């Protein structure tokens, strides 16, 4: 075998090795979606800006705000306040790993499947139907509400269908209750469930079209800036008016001095001036 042939084979082997090593890296950076809008949210500690691309493996944190992530052409995920979540993407499905807080998922019925995992609980919209579902974590329990369509819930292998308008609560498993599905509907009061559902719905209403929210915030900031500028202008005008008034008083004083000297030859005046006239002894 010639030296040239050997070198070519070695080069090909090195190239193939590099390609194989690169595959996991590319798989780990699969695109999940893009940011439609957000307030007080970060990914990997960096402020979340509109049109930011979300990749598989990214971690999202929402403080006192909201974040909307677009999935495909019309899918949406809305993350409410005090929420921590991360993303996974494979060839056919986007998965949200919810650590705390709440997320609302709108799935148009086609495109990549979407799933939310909260601990051992898995929630996914039923395939082929437009769905809007809410998943929230509350005191260790998972609250699941179907606003539109149907949700498929899996808890330790036990499955349940949540139809439109229904809310279920899956309580945390205890030592005496480790069977699949043992937590359906237990643990929380109806008041807590209603509070969570209302909170998640409020997040949707406040951020479903976050672009409008961001526009309103921008307009408000512009209004504040304009008000500050107007206040600065008013203060400058007040300062100028005070200076003009002082100049006017000084001119009046000098005029009185000049009048007295012209009429009497002295600076004596029947009017008691506040200070001596210029040139007065």
Secondary structure by P-SEA (a helix, b strand, c coil): ccaaaaaaaaaaaaaaaaaaaaaaaaaaacccbbbccccccccccccccccccccccbbbbbcccbbbbbcccbbbbbbcccccbbbbbcccbbbbbccccbbbbbbccccbbbbbbcccbbbbccccccbbbbbbbcccbbbbbbcccbbbbbcccbbbbbcccbbbbbcccccccccccccccccccaaaaaaaaaaaaaaaaaccaaaaaaaaaaaaaaaaaaaaaaaaaaaaaaaaaaaaaaaaaaaaaaaaaaaaaaacccccccccccccccccc
